[in-house]
Amino acid sequence: METRRKNGYHWITETSMGISEGFTIDNLDSKTMKETANDFERLFVAIREVLEKNEAYCLDNENERLQICHDIARYIRSKGSGFLKEGR
């Protein structure tokens, strides 16, 4: 289980040996696309950037929720987002 907290996430892992937990700082609240290191970080930043541009939308409203999904998909697919690299 992971719970985001600003610049990182709290994680809990349960195994037959017991429970481990910790906090990992990844700075995904402020990283730019150029600073990302992997697909997860690129996806997170792309979604964050689209949501920041559309912060007035209400996710309780189906039309606005679907528009956000559309905007995120378009942004990720765009060459400028940096998420989808050539050759993938």
Rosetta blueprint (number, residue, H / E / L):
1 M L
2 E E
3 T E
4 R E
5 R E
6 K L
7 N L
8 G E
9 Y E
10 H E
11 W E
12 I E
13 T E
14 E E
15 T E
16 S L
17 M L
18 G E
19 I E
20 S E
21 E E
22 G E
23 F E
24 T E
25 I E
26 D L
27 N L
28 L L
29 D L
30 S L
31 K L
32 T L
33 M H
34 K H
35 E H
36 T L
37 A L
38 N L
39 D H
40 F H
41 E H
42 R H
43 L H
44 F H
45 V H
46 A H
47 I H
48 R H
49 E H
50 V H
51 L H
52 E H
53 K H
54 N L
55 E L
56 A L
57 Y L
58 C L
59 L L
60 D L
61 N L
62 E H
63 N H
64 E H
65 R H
66 L H
67 Q H
68 I H
69 C H
70 H H
71 D H
72 I H
73 A H
74 R H
75 Y H
76 I H
77 R H
78 S L
79 K H
80 G H
81 S H
82 G L
83 F L
84 L L
85 K L
86 E L
87 G L
88 R L
